[in-house]
Amino acid sequence: MIEIQGLSKRYGNHVALDNISFTVDKGEILGFLGPNGAGKSTTMNIITGYISSTEGSVKVDGYDILEYPAEVKKRIGYLPEQPPLYMDMTVQEYLDFVYEIKKVKLNRKSHIDEVMDLVKIGDVRKRLIKNLSKGYKQRVGLAQALIGNPEVLILDEPTVGLDPKQIIEIRSLITDLGKDHTIILSSHILPEVSAICERVIIINKGRIVAIDTPENLSRVLKNENRLIVRIAGPQDQVLNTLRDIDGINYVEPQGRKEPETVDYIIEAEADTDIRKPLFFALSSKQYPIMMMKSMDLSLEEIFLQLTTDESKTLEISAQSEQGQNEDNAEQPDEIRTEGSNTEEQANIEEGGQEE
């Protein structure tokens, strides 16, 4: 649905993006992650047509953004970090305005009513936007992105500043929208991305350092095998038994989770499967294993490793590519250089709409 090839953006001698490439499939929810200044907003602004690239191409549903900008823009709904709202308009007036400038051909009343119902703002349709809560303003911003039924939604920090209840509501709404739309979601709330997105792109200093599912990234990145094991038996004796097993780097007790048991985090050497030696050592001492599970890296840990350790870039590119080939997934080329932070703007129609 979206195809990015060799995308670069330079501001004089400063390189914001350098030769990044990736694709987003129809119906996919893609997480777009990176620290501030990494190039996320620059990339999204290029995709939406708000700014042009220095080199490379962006195609949406087969249409190049430079050759067919109107065709691309009518297929995209964009919610920037700061929603492009007119505070002195009512919700109804604002969505009527968006309907007009997008030149939507659908029946006005039924379409706007449908969008309002979808994002649950029908009860505030006659209120001034400036009097709405942060959560409702975010919903109105999402509603403008949905006007015209675009096939692609690009959402930049859609839950920033919301309370926990509002975050859950917006997260649920995005999941529902993913059934009928292709979505690129940028967020600093990593558990949110992990819960919603099927695949993630991590960008750092203008280059893509990883593209894969969170599960595959965890598998590729972790240098040691980590298990959490619940064992019945006296803690001191169990610790001594565990530390005598070859291949275990360290053991850390985690306390009691149920009577007469203790949970332990056990870290083994790289490429070492210690499950069988663990079983035999404990069974010989009659210390039953009540539970054992792998401890995969969280998305936060993956993000920190890839955005703070430069040596991981080439490593994750090679290993992730191997893992994706096993899953018949695509892996784009490895990238280079610095990022920048461009001010987010709204792209309601031709070239965007600025407050």
BADO-791735 format. One line per 5 residues: number of its first residue (from 1); their letters; for each residue x, y, z of N, C-alpha, C. Coordinates in pm, whole numbers, always signed. Example, Ala and Ser with C-alpha at 12.3 -4.5 7.8 and 13.67 -1.06 7.14 Angstrom:
<pts>
1) AS) +1319/-569/+780/+1230/-450/+780/+1320/-330/+780 ~ +1285/-225/+708/+1367/-106/+714/+1290/+3/+787
</pts>
This chain:
<pts>
1) MIEIQ) +82/-121/+0/+0/+0/+0/+86/+126/+0 ~ +191/+127/+85/+286/+237/+90/+424/+182/+58 ~ +492/+247/-34/+626/+202/-73/+722/+322/-68 ~ +821/+313/+19/+922/+417/+35/+1053/+361/-19 ~ +1114/+432/-113/+1239/+385/-174/+1343/+497/-174
6) GLSKR) +1457/+470/-109/+1572/+561/-115/+1542/+703/-71 ~ +1459/+719/+33/+1413/+852/+73/+1522/+926/+150 ~ +1554/+1048/+104/+1652/+1133/+171/+1597/+1274/+182 ~ +1637/+1342/+288/+1600/+1482/+306/+1718/+1555/+367 ~ +1762/+1662/+297/+1874/+1742/+345/+1830/+1887/+359
11) YGNHV) +1880/+1951/+463/+1863/+2095/+484/+2002/+2157/+482 ~ +2044/+2205/+365/+2181/+2251/+352/+2277/+2136/+371 ~ +2366/+2150/+469/+2462/+2043/+496/+2409/+1941/+597 ~ +2292/+1970/+651/+2235/+1878/+751/+2149/+1773/+682 ~ +2177/+1647/+712/+2102/+1536/+654/+2000/+1487/+756
16) ALDNI) +1873/+1505/+724/+1766/+1461/+814/+1732/+1314/+793 ~ +1726/+1272/+668/+1702/+1132/+632/+1800/+1095/+522 ~ +1848/+973/+525/+1944/+931/+424/+1908/+792/+371 ~ +1844/+791/+254/+1826/+667/+180/+1749/+561/+257 ~ +1638/+601/+323/+1561/+501/+396/+1458/+436/+302
21) SFTVD) +1432/+310/+324/+1339/+234/+241/+1258/+140/+328 ~ +1126/+136/+307/+1041/+38/+373/+907/+34/+302 ~ +829/-68/+331/+694/-81/+275/+595/-107/+388 ~ +471/-68/+364/+362/-97/+457/+252/-166/+377 ~ +214/-284/+419/+115/-361/+346/-27/-312/+373
26) KGEIL) -115/-340/+282/-256/-303/+298/-313/-370/+423 ~ -380/-292/+507/-441/-345/+627/-346/-365/+744 ~ -222/-320/+732/-123/-338/+838/-122/-217/+931 ~ -98/-242/+1060/-73/-135/+1156/+76/-138/+1188 ~ +147/-35/+1145/+293/-29/+1158/+331/+73/+1264
31) GFLGP) +412/+32/+1360/+464/+124/+1460/+589/+191/+1410 ~ +598/+323/+1431/+712/+401/+1384/+775/+467/+1506 ~ +892/+418/+1546/+952/+457/+1673/+1087/+523/+1651 ~ +1121/+611/+1744/+1252/+674/+1742/+1258/+784/+1845 ~ +1379/+818/+1892/+1390/+929/+1987/+1361/+1062/+1920
36) NGAGK) +1347/+1167/+2000/+1325/+1300/+1943/+1440/+1337/+1849 ~ +1404/+1390/+1733/+1506/+1430/+1636/+1555/+1319/+1548 ~ +1491/+1202/+1553/+1539/+1088/+1475/+1500/+1094/+1329 ~ +1396/+1172/+1295/+1350/+1180/+1157/+1210/+1126/+1135 ~ +1139/+1093/+1244/+1004/+1038/+1230/+908/+1138/+1164
41) STTMN) +903/+1257/+1220/+809/+1357/+1168/+846/+1400/+1027 ~ +976/+1408/+1000/+1019/+1440/+863/+967/+1335/+766 ~ +979/+1209/+802/+932/+1101/+715/+781/+1111/+693 ~ +706/+1132/+801/+560/+1139/+789/+516/+1262/+709 ~ +586/+1373/+727/+553/+1492/+649/+580/+1474/+500
46) IITGY) +681/+1395/+467/+708/+1366/+325/+602/+1273/+269 ~ +565/+1171/+346/+462/+1077/+299/+331/+1149/+271 ~ +295/+1244/+360/+168/+1314/+344/+173/+1426/+240 ~ +293/+1456/+190/+304/+1561/+90/+320/+1699/+147 ~ +339/+1711/+278/+353/+1843/+338/+487/+1905/+302
51) ISSTE) +593/+1824/+299/+723/+1870/+250/+771/+1771/+145 ~ +864/+1815/+63/+917/+1728/-42/+1048/+1666/+3 ~ +1081/+1555/-59/+1208/+1489/-30/+1318/+1547/-118 ~ +1441/+1528/-77/+1555/+1566/-161/+1581/+1459/-266 ~ +1569/+1335/-224/+1586/+1221/-315/+1489/+1112/-274
56) GSVKV) +1466/+1018/-366/+1384/+902/-336/+1240/+921/-378 ~ +1160/+818/-351/+1020/+820/-394/+929/+768/-284 ~ +806/+819/-286/+699/+772/-199/+580/+738/-287 ~ +532/+615/-278/+414/+574/-353/+308/+522/-257 ~ +185/+567/-279/+70/+522/-202/-31/+465/-299
61) DGYDI) -61/+337/-284/-152/+268/-374/-107/+281/-520 ~ +25/+283/-540/+82/+291/-674/+102/+432/-728 ~ +54/+535/-657/+67/+673/-703/+187/+740/-636 ~ +273/+801/-717/+389/+873/-666/+344/+1008/-611 ~ +393/+1044/-492/+351/+1168/-428/+389/+1291/-508
66) LEYPA) +499/+1286/-584/+541/+1401/-664/+466/+1410/-796 ~ +434/+1298/-855/+366/+1298/-984/+214/+1311/-972 ~ +158/+1252/-867/+12/+1254/-848/-21/+1295/-704 ~ +14/+1417/-665/-7/+1456/-524/-152/+1452/-480 ~ -244/+1494/-567/-385/+1494/-528/-437/+1353/-505
71) EVKKR) -395/+1257/-589/-438/+1119/-574/-386/+1059/-445 ~ -261/+1093/-410/-203/+1040/-287/-272/+1101/-166 ~ -291/+1233/-168/-345/+1301/-50/-488/+1261/-18 ~ -566/+1230/-121/-703/+1189/-91/-710/+1047/-37 ~ -599/+976/-43/-593/+841/+13/-534/+840/+154
76) IGYLP) -494/+957/+204/-428/+966/+334/-507/+1054/+429 ~ -526/+1005/+552/-575/+1087/+661/-462/+1105/+760 ~ -434/+1230/+799/-317/+1261/+880/-358/+1327/+1010 ~ -316/+1271/+1123/-333/+1334/+1253/-196/+1368/+1308 ~ -154/+1496/+1297/-24/+1535/+1354/-31/+1539/+1507
81) EQPPL) +84/+1555/+1569/+89/+1556/+1716/+0/+1666/+1773 ~ +1/+1782/+1710/-90/+1889/+1747/-204/+1891/+1645 ~ -323/+1845/+1681/-433/+1837/+1583/-463/+1973/+1520 ~ -490/+1976/+1389/-512/+2102/+1317/-654/+2154/+1337 ~ -682/+2205/+1456/-818/+2244/+1492/-834/+2396/+1490
86) YMDMT) -956/+2441/+1455/-992/+2582/+1463/-1079/+2599/+1587 ~ -1022/+2664/+1686/-1083/+2665/+1819/-1215/+2739/+1825 ~ -1240/+2835/+1735/-1363/+2913/+1739/-1475/+2852/+1657 ~ -1450/+2735/+1601/-1555/+2662/+1530/-1618/+2559/+1623 ~ -1743/+2526/+1597/-1801/+2409/+1664/-1748/+2284/+1595
91) VQEYL) -1766/+2171/+1659/-1722/+2044/+1601/-1790/+2021/+1466 ~ -1920/+2046/+1458/-1994/+2027/+1333/-1941/+2121/+1225 ~ -1920/+2248/+1259/-1869/+2345/+1160/-1731/+2304/+1109 ~ -1648/+2258/+1200/-1512/+2220/+1161/-1513/+2101/+1066 ~ -1591/+1998/+1097/-1594/+1880/+1010/-1661/+1912/+876
96) DFVYE) -1758/+2003/+875/-1814/+2050/+749/-1706/+2119/+665 ~ -1624/+2199/+732/-1515/+2269/+665/-1414/+2170/+604 ~ -1377/+2070/+683/-1283/+1968/+634/-1344/+1894/+515 ~ -1471/+1862/+525/-1543/+1794/+416/-1532/+1876/+287 ~ -1548/+2007/+298/-1544/+2094/+180/-1404/+2097/+118
101) IKKVK) -1302/+2121/+200/-1168/+2138/+142/-1110/+2006/+92 ~ -1161/+1895/+144/-1117/+1766/+91/-1195/+1726/-35 ~ -1299/+1804/-67/-1380/+1778/-187/-1436/+1636/-185 ~ -1492/+1599/-71/-1546/+1465/-54/-1675/+1451/-136 ~ -1692/+1337/-200/-1810/+1312/-285/-1920/+1235/-211
106) LNRKS) -1892/+1185/-92/-1992/+1109/-18/-2102/+1202/+33 ~ -2217/+1145/+67/-2325/+1225/+124/-2277/+1292/+252 ~ -2288/+1426/+256/-2228/+1502/+366/-2282/+1459/+503 ~ -2411/+1464/+520/-2469/+1440/+652/-2441/+1299/+702 ~ -2470/+1200/+617/-2453/+1062/+662/-2306/+1029/+687
111) HIDEV) -2217/+1085/+604/-2074/+1055/+621/-2020/+1118/+749 ~ -2051/+1245/+773/-2002/+1312/+893/-2063/+1248/+1018 ~ -2190/+1213/+1011/-2254/+1145/+1124/-2185/+1011/+1153 ~ -2149/+940/+1046/-2082/+810/+1062/-1946/+828/+1129 ~ -1870/+929/+1086/-1739/+955/+1146/-1753/+995/+1292
116) MDLVK) -1851/+1081/+1321/-1874/+1122/+1460/-1909/+1004/+1548 ~ -1992/+915/+1498/-2028/+796/+1575/-1906/+707/+1598 ~ -1821/+697/+1497/-1704/+610/+1506/-1609/+656/+1616 ~ -1586/+789/+1624/-1492/+841/+1724/-1562/+892/+1849 ~ -1696/+874/+1853/-1776/+905/+1972/-1768/+1053/+2011
121) IGDVR) -1800/+1141/+1916/-1804/+1284/+1945/-1939/+1345/+1910 ~ -2038/+1261/+1883/-2170/+1312/+1845/-2233/+1398/+1952 ~ -2203/+1372/+2078/-2264/+1447/+2188/-2205/+1587/+2205 ~ -2094/+1618/+2135/-2033/+1751/+2146/-2033/+1824/+2013 ~ -2115/+1780/+1918/-2110/+1834/+1783/-2139/+1983/+1778
126) KRLIK) -2215/+2036/+1872/-2252/+2178/+1869/-2166/+2264/+1963 ~ -2068/+2202/+2026/-1983/+2277/+2118/-1862/+2336/+2047 ~ -1814/+2452/+2097/-1691/+2510/+2044/-1573/+2421/+2078 ~ -1485/+2405/+1981/-1369/+2316/+2002/-1283/+2365/+2117 ~ -1270/+2497/+2135/-1184/+2548/+2243/-1234/+2509/+2381
131) NLSKG) -1361/+2473/+2392/-1416/+2436/+2522/-1412/+2286/+2550 ~ -1357/+2209/+2458/-1351/+2065/+2474/-1230/+2024/+2558 ~ -1239/+1907/+2619/-1125/+1851/+2691/-1019/+1805/+2591 ~ -899/+1779/+2644/-790/+1731/+2559/-829/+1602/+2485 ~ -897/+1512/+2555/-936/+1387/+2493/-1033/+1407/+2378
136) YKQRV) -1129/+1496/+2397/-1225/+1522/+2290/-1159/+1595/+2172 ~ -1067/+1686/+2201/-994/+1753/+2091/-917/+1652/+2008 ~ -858/+1553/+2076/-784/+1450/+2003/-879/+1368/+1916 ~ -998/+1342/+1967/-1097/+1268/+1888/-1143/+1348/+1767 ~ -1161/+1479/+1785/-1199/+1564/+1671/-1087/+1564/+1567
141) GLAQA) -962/+1569/+1613/-849/+1561/+1520/-848/+1430/+1444 ~ -881/+1321/+1512/-888/+1192/+1445/-1005/+1189/+1346 ~ -1116/+1255/+1384/-1232/+1261/+1294/-1196/+1331/+1163 ~ -1120/+1442/+1170/-1084/+1511/+1044/-998/+1422/+956 ~ -914/+1338/+1019/-833/+1246/+939/-918/+1142/+868
146) LIGNP) -1033/+1109/+928/-1119/+1004/+872/-1218/+1057/+768 ~ -1233/+1188/+759/-1325/+1243/+660/-1279/+1205/+520 ~ -1369/+1153/+439/-1335/+1107/+305/-1302/+959/+296 ~ -1304/+889/+412/-1271/+746/+417/-1138/+714/+349 ~ -1027/+779/+393/-897/+749/+333/-854/+606/+363
151) EVLIL) -778/+549/+273/-732/+411/+292/-616/+403/+390 ~ -542/+515/+404/-423/+518/+489/-442/+622/+598 ~ -408/+585/+721/-407/+679/+833/-266/+690/+887 ~ -219/+814/+904/-89/+839/+963/-112/+917/+1091 ~ -80/+855/+1203/-112/+909/+1335/+17/+937/+1412
156) DEPTV) +40/+1064/+1442/+162/+1106/+1511/+128/+1135/+1657 ~ +173/+1048/+1746/+149/+1062/+1890/+0/+1085/+1921 ~ -87/+993/+1880/-231/+1018/+1895/-280/+1019/+2039 ~ -202/+968/+2134/-249/+965/+2273/-169/+1057/+2364 ~ -87/+1146/+2307/-5/+1233/+2391/-95/+1325/+2473
161) GLDPK) -65/+1335/+2603/-138/+1424/+2690/-271/+1373/+2740 ~ -307/+1251/+2706/-436/+1197/+2748/-423/+1123/+2881 ~ -535/+1115/+2955/-532/+1039/+3080/-545/+890/+3048 ~ -520/+802/+3146/-520/+658/+3117/-649/+606/+3054 ~ -764/+657/+3100/-890/+612/+3042/-901/+654/+2896
166) QIIEI) -861/+779/+2866/-866/+827/+2727/-769/+750/+2639 ~ -652/+716/+2694/-553/+639/+2617/-611/+504/+2577 ~ -676/+437/+2672/-736/+306/+2643/-842/+319/+2535 ~ -924/+423/+2542/-1030/+444/+2443/-972/+469/+2303 ~ -871/+557/+2294/-809/+586/+2164/-737/+461/+2110
171) RSLIT) -671/+387/+2199/-601/+265/+2157/-700/+164/+2099 ~ -814/+148/+2165/-917/+57/+2115/-971/+104/+1981 ~ -988/+235/+1967/-1038/+291/+1842/-940/+265/+1728 ~ -810/+285/+1753/-709/+261/+1649/-709/+114/+1608 ~ -722/+25/+1705/-728/-118/+1673/-847/-149/+1583
176) DLGKD) -962/-89/+1613/-1081/-108/+1529/-1059/-50/+1389 ~ -997/+67/+1381/-971/+130/+1251/-876/+45/+1166 ~ -787/-30/+1233/-692/-113/+1160/-756/-225/+1082 ~ -884/-254/+1111/-953/-358/+1035/-984/-314/+892 ~ -995/-182/+871/-1033/-131/+739/-933/-32/+682
181) HTIIL) -825/-1/+754/-729/+98/+708/-587/+47/+724 ~ -496/+103/+645/-353/+86/+666/-308/+200/+756 ~ -238/+169/+865/-207/+270/+966/-57/+273/+995 ~ -1/+395/+997/+133/+418/+1051/+114/+494/+1181 ~ +162/+436/+1290/+143/+494/+1423/+278/+530/+1483
186) SSHIL) +298/+659/+1509/+417/+704/+1579/+381/+730/+1724 ~ +459/+677/+1817/+427/+696/+1958/+552/+676/+2043 ~ +557/+750/+2156/+662/+726/+2254/+616/+631/+2364 ~ +487/+593/+2359/+434/+500/+2459/+456/+359/+2405 ~ +568/+299/+2442/+609/+174/+2378/+516/+57/+2406
191) PEVSA) +459/+43/+2527/+362/-65/+2545/+241/-51/+2453 ~ +205/+72/+2422/+95/+96/+2330/+127/+42/+2191 ~ +247/+70/+2143/+289/+21/+2012/+295/-131/+2012 ~ +348/-188/+2119/+359/-333/+2129/+222/-398/+2128 ~ +123/-331/+2190/-11/-388/+2200/-89/-375/+2070
196) ICERV) -63/-270/+1993/-144/-239/+1875/-81/-288/+1745 ~ +51/-271/+1733/+116/-284/+1602/+164/-425/+1575 ~ +150/-465/+1449/+195/-597/+1406/+345/-598/+1376 ~ +398/-481/+1340/+539/-469/+1300/+586/-331/+1341 ~ +716/-318/+1371/+768/-188/+1412/+890/-152/+1328
201) IIINK) +904/-21/+1304/+1026/+35/+1246/+1088/+121/+1355 ~ +1217/+102/+1380/+1288/+188/+1474/+1389/+270/+1395 ~ +1377/+403/+1407/+1464/+494/+1334/+1547/+572/+1434 ~ +1673/+593/+1405/+1763/+666/+1494/+1863/+745/+1411 ~ +1873/+874/+1438/+1967/+962/+1368/+1948/+953/+1218
206) GRIVA) +1822/+948/+1174/+1792/+949/+1033/+1807/+818/+961 ~ +1837/+713/+1032/+1852/+583/+967/+1765/+479/+1034 ~ +1720/+384/+956/+1641/+273/+1010/+1737/+170/+1069 ~ +1717/+140/+1197/+1805/+42/+1261/+1739/-93/+1277 ~ +1607/-100/+1259/+1539/-230/+1269/+1400/-221/+1210
211) IDTPE) +1359/-327/+1141/+1221/-345/+1096/+1184/-491/+1121 ~ +1088/-514/+1209/+1048/-652/+1237/+934/-649/+1338 ~ +886/-766/+1375/+789/-775/+1484/+864/-758/+1616 ~ +799/-710/+1721/+868/-701/+1850/+923/-836/+1896 ~ +851/-943/+1868/+897/-1076/+1911/+1027/-1115/+1842
216) NLSRV) +1035/-1092/+1710/+1157/-1127/+1638/+1274/-1039/+1678 ~ +1247/-910/+1702/+1354/-822/+1747/+1409/-868/+1882 ~ +1320/-912/+1969/+1364/-962/+2099/+1454/-1083/+2082 ~ +1413/-1173/+1992/+1491/-1295/+1969/+1629/-1263/+1912 ~ +1636/-1167/+1821/+1762/-1132/+1757/+1856/-1060/+1853
221) LKNEN) +1799/-971/+1934/+1881/-882/+2014/+1938/-946/+2140 ~ +1864/-1033/+2204/+1910/-1076/+2335/+2032/-1168/+2321 ~ +2140/-1130/+2388/+2264/-1206/+2381/+2264/-1326/+2474 ~ +2181/-1319/+2577/+2172/-1430/+2671/+2031/-1483/+2674 ~ +2017/-1609/+2712/+1886/-1668/+2733/+1845/-1639/+2876
226) RLIVR) +1727/-1581/+2893/+1679/-1552/+3028/+1549/-1629/+3052 ~ +1546/-1698/+3164/+1427/-1772/+3205/+1381/-1722/+3340 ~ +1252/-1729/+3362/+1200/-1714/+3498/+1143/-1849/+3538 ~ +1190/-1900/+3651/+1160/-2036/+3693/+1107/-2032/+3837 ~ +997/-2100/+3860/+941/-2113/+3995/+975/-2252/+4048
231) IAGPQ) +1046/-2254/+4159/+1099/-2380/+4211/+1054/-2396/+4357 ~ +1010/-2517/+4389/+973/-2550/+4527/+1095/-2609/+4598 ~ +1133/-2547/+4710/+1249/-2593/+4784/+1312/-2480/+4861 ~ +1400/-2512/+4956/+1466/-2408/+5036/+1555/-2321/+4947 ~ +1542/-2189/+4962/+1608/-2096/+4868/+1759/-2114/+4864
236) DQVLN) +1824/-2124/+4980/+1971/-2133/+4981/+2020/-2257/+4907 ~ +1955/-2372/+4933/+1997/-2496/+4867/+1969/-2492/+4717 ~ +1854/-2434/+4680/+1821/-2423/+4538/+1921/-2333/+4467 ~ +1958/-2221/+4530/+2057/-2132/+4470/+2191/-2202/+4449 ~ +2234/-2279/+4546/+2360/-2352/+4532/+2353/-2451/+4416
241) TLRDI) +2238/-2519/+4404/+2222/-2616/+4295/+2226/-2545/+4160 ~ +2157/-2435/+4148/+2153/-2362/+4021/+2290/-2309/+3982 ~ +2365/-2259/+4079/+2496/-2200/+4048/+2600/-2305/+4010 ~ +2571/-2432/+4040/+2663/-2539/+4002/+2639/-2589/+3860 ~ +2532/-2542/+3794/+2499/-2591/+3659/+2586/-2516/+3556
246) DGINY) +2654/-2592/+3471/+2736/-2531/+3367/+2649/-2452/+3269 ~ +2695/-2335/+3230/+2625/-2254/+3130/+2538/-2145/+3187 ~ +2523/-2143/+3321/+2442/-2038/+3383/+2533/-1923/+3425 ~ +2502/-1802/+3379/+2580/-1684/+3413/+2547/-1631/+3552 ~ +2417/-1613/+3579/+2380/-1570/+3713/+2237/-1610/+3745
251) VEPQG) +2207/-1609/+3873/+2074/-1643/+3923/+2031/-1534/+4020 ~ +1906/-1490/+4008/+1856/-1384/+4097/+1719/-1424/+4152 ~ +1709/-1445/+4284/+1578/-1478/+4342/+1482/-1359/+4333 ~ +1354/-1388/+4310/+1253/-1284/+4293/+1147/-1287/+4402 ~ +1163/-1373/+4500/+1066/-1378/+4609/+961/-1485/+4589
256) RKEPE) +874/-1498/+4688/+772/-1602/+4688/+647/-1555/+4613 ~ +598/-1635/+4522/+475/-1606/+4451/+361/-1698/+4494 ~ +398/-1814/+4552/+301/-1907/+4608/+370/-1983/+4720 ~ +296/-2047/+4807/+357/-2111/+4925/+466/-2211/+4887 ~ +577/-2205/+4966/+688/-2300/+4957/+758/-2297/+4821
261) TVDYI) +746/-2187/+4747/+817/-2174/+4620/+886/-2038/+4616 ~ +986/-2028/+4531/+1055/-1901/+4503/+1074/-1890/+4352 ~ +1052/-1769/+4299/+1079/-1744/+4158/+1224/-1699/+4141 ~ +1289/-1747/+4035/+1428/-1711/+4007/+1439/-1664/+3862 ~ +1516/-1555/+3840/+1558/-1519/+3705/+1692/-1586/+3681
266) IEAEA) +1697/-1666/+3575/+1819/-1742/+3542/+1866/-1697/+3404 ~ +1989/-1653/+3398/+2046/-1609/+3269/+2156/-1705/+3229 ~ +2142/-1760/+3109/+2240/-1855/+3058/+2333/-1788/+2959 ~ +2441/-1854/+2928/+2534/-1804/+2827/+2467/-1802/+2690 ~ +2521/-1719/+2601/+2464/-1708/+2467/+2465/-1844/+2398
271) DTDIR) +2354/-1870/+2326/+2340/-1994/+2247/+2347/-2120/+2332 ~ +2311/-2107/+2458/+2311/-2223/+2548/+2169/-2250/+2596 ~ +2120/-2369/+2573/+1988/-2410/+2620/+2009/-2486/+2750 ~ +1971/-2423/+2862/+1998/-2486/+2992/+1875/-2553/+3052 ~ +1770/-2570/+2974/+1647/-2626/+3030/+1664/-2771/+3074
276) KPLFF) +1727/-2854/+2991/+1746/-2993/+3032/+1840/-3006/+3150 ~ +1961/-2943/+3147/+2047/-2950/+3266/+1978/-2898/+3391 ~ +1896/-2795/+3375/+1822/-2738/+3488/+1725/-2841/+3546 ~ +1652/-2908/+3456/+1556/-3009/+3501/+1625/-3123/+3576 ~ +1731/-3177/+3517/+1797/-3293/+3579/+1862/-3255/+3711
281) ALSSK) +1923/-3137/+3720/+1989/-3096/+3845/+1888/-3078/+3958 ~ +1775/-3018/+3926/+1674/-2995/+4030/+1600/-3123/+4068 ~ +1573/-3207/+3968/+1501/-3332/+3999/+1587/-3425/+4083 ~ +1718/-3420/+4063/+1806/-3507/+4144/+1804/-3468/+4291 ~ +1772/-3339/+4318/+1762/-3291/+4456/+1617/-3287/+4505
286) QYPIM) +1525/-3331/+4418/+1381/-3333/+4449/+1328/-3192/+4479 ~ +1370/-3098/+4393/+1317/-2961/+4396/+1230/-2942/+4272 ~ +1099/-2958/+4286/+1013/-2953/+4166/+1011/-2815/+4100 ~ +1008/-2817/+3966/+989/-2694/+3887/+839/-2675/+3870 ~ +787/-2567/+3926/+644/-2541/+3921/+604/-2456/+3799
291) MMKSM) +702/-2382/+3746/+674/-2297/+3629/+807/-2257/+3567 ~ +812/-2252/+3434/+931/-2206/+3364/+886/-2134/+3237 ~ +937/-2013/+3214/+905/-1942/+3090/+1021/-1852/+3050 ~ +1029/-1828/+2920/+1133/-1741/+2866/+1100/-1596/+2895 ~ +1203/-1517/+2921/+1186/-1373/+2942/+1237/-1299/+2818
296) DLSLE) +1145/-1269/+2727/+1183/-1194/+2608/+1207/-1047/+2645 ~ +1288/-980/+2563/+1308/-838/+2583/+1178/-763/+2560 ~ +1150/-664/+2643/+1035/-577/+2619/+1068/-481/+2506 ~ +965/-418/+2451/+988/-321/+2344/+1073/-205/+2395 ~ +1056/-168/+2523/+1139/-62/+2580/+1287/-100/+2577
301) EIFLQ) +1317/-224/+2614/+1456/-269/+2615/+1513/-274/+2473 ~ +1431/-320/+2378/+1474/-321/+2237/+1505/-180/+2190 ~ +1412/-88/+2219/+1427/+51/+2177/+1556/+111/+2233 ~ +1580/+90/+2362/+1699/+147/+2425/+1827/+89/+2368 ~ +1828/-42/+2344/+1948/-104/+2287/+1980/-46/+2150
306) LTTDE) +1877/-30/+2066/+1900/+11/+1928/+1926/+160/+1914 ~ +1881/+240/+2010/+1898/+385/+1998/+2010/+440/+2084 ~ +2075/+354/+2163/+2188/+400/+2244/+2318/+328/+2212 ~ +2309/+213/+2144/+2429/+135/+2113/+2447/+132/+1962 ~ +2541/+214/+1912/+2563/+222/+1767/+2607/+89/+1708
311) SKTLE) +2677/+7/+1788/+2728/-120/+1734/+2616/-216/+1700 ~ +2494/-192/+1754/+2383/-282/+1727/+2327/-266/+1587 ~ +2354/-152/+1521/+2287/-121/+1396/+2312/-227/+1289 ~ +2441/-254/+1261/+2472/-353/+1158/+2433/-493/+1204 ~ +2450/-518/+1335/+2417/-651/+1388/+2269/-682/+1372
316) ISAQS) +2186/-589/+1410/+2042/-614/+1400/+1998/-621/+1256 ~ +2064/-545/+1168/+2026/-550/+1027/+2049/-689/+970 ~ +2168/-746/+999/+2200/-877/+944/+2116/-986/+1007 ~ +2105/-985/+1141/+2034/-1092/+1208/+1884/-1084/+1184 ~ +1831/-961/+1183/+1687/-946/+1160/+1650/-990/+1020
321) EQGQN) +1740/-962/+924/+1713/-1004/+786/+1706/-1156/+777 ~ +1797/-1223/+849/+1795/-1368/+847/+1665/-1421/+908 ~ +1623/-1361/+1020/+1500/-1404/+1084/+1379/-1380/+998 ~ +1377/-1266/+927/+1261/-1235/+843/+1256/-1325/+721 ~ +1373/-1362/+668/+1372/-1454/+553/+1306/-1586/+591
326) EDNAE) +1327/-1627/+717/+1264/-1750/+762/+1114/-1736/+766 ~ +1065/-1612/+790/+921/-1586/+796/+868/-1530/+665 ~ +950/-1533/+558/+911/-1481/+427/+870/-1334/+433 ~ +940/-1258/+518/+912/-1115/+527/+1026/-1038/+462 ~ +997/-914/+419/+1096/-831/+352/+1181/-758/+454
331) QPDEI) +1308/-734/+419/+1397/-655/+503/+1465/-552/+415 ~ +1441/-422/+434/+1502/-322/+350/+1650/-305/+381 ~ +1716/-230/+294/+1859/-208/+306/+1892/-134/+435 ~ +2016/-151/+483/+2061/-75/+599/+2088/+69/+557 ~ +2075/+160/+652/+2070/+302/+623/+2184/+376/+690
336) RTEGS) +2196/+505/+662/+2300/+588/+720/+2243/+718/+770 ~ +2297/+785/+852/+2328/+918/+900/+2230/+983/+994 ~ +2217/+1114/+1001/+2156/+1183/+1113/+2009/+1209/+1094 ~ +1941/+1243/+1206/+1800/+1277/+1201/+1777/+1422/+1232 ~ +1653/+1466/+1210/+1616/+1601/+1248/+1474/+1600/+1294
341) NTEEQ) +1436/+1708/+1360/+1299/+1717/+1412/+1231/+1831/+1343 ~ +1143/+1803/+1247/+1070/+1905/+1175/+938/+1927/+1242 ~ +894/+2052/+1251/+768/+2083/+1317/+653/+2013/+1248 ~ +569/+1943/+1329/+455/+1871/+1273/+350/+1970/+1226 ~ +292/+1940/+1110/+185/+2023/+1054/+72/+1933/+1009
346) ANIEE) -43/+1989/+992/-158/+1913/+943/-154/+1906/+793 ~ -201/+1790/+741/-212/+1775/+597/-355/+1740/+566 ~ -443/+1840/+569/-583/+1809/+546/-609/+1787/+399 ~ -548/+1869/+312/-569/+1847/+170/-447/+1887/+92 ~ -455/+1980/+0/-343/+2015/-85/-238/+2091/-5
351) GGQEE) -130/+2022/+36/-21/+2089/+102/-42/+2117/+250 ~ -153/+2072/+310/-172/+2085/+453/-252/+2206/+490 ~ -298/+2208/+617/-377/+2319/+670/-317/+2359/+802 ~ -268/+2480/+812/-198/+2526/+932/-290/+2613/+1015 ~ -279/+2596/+1147/-359/+2680/+1234/-315/+2826/+1225
</pts>
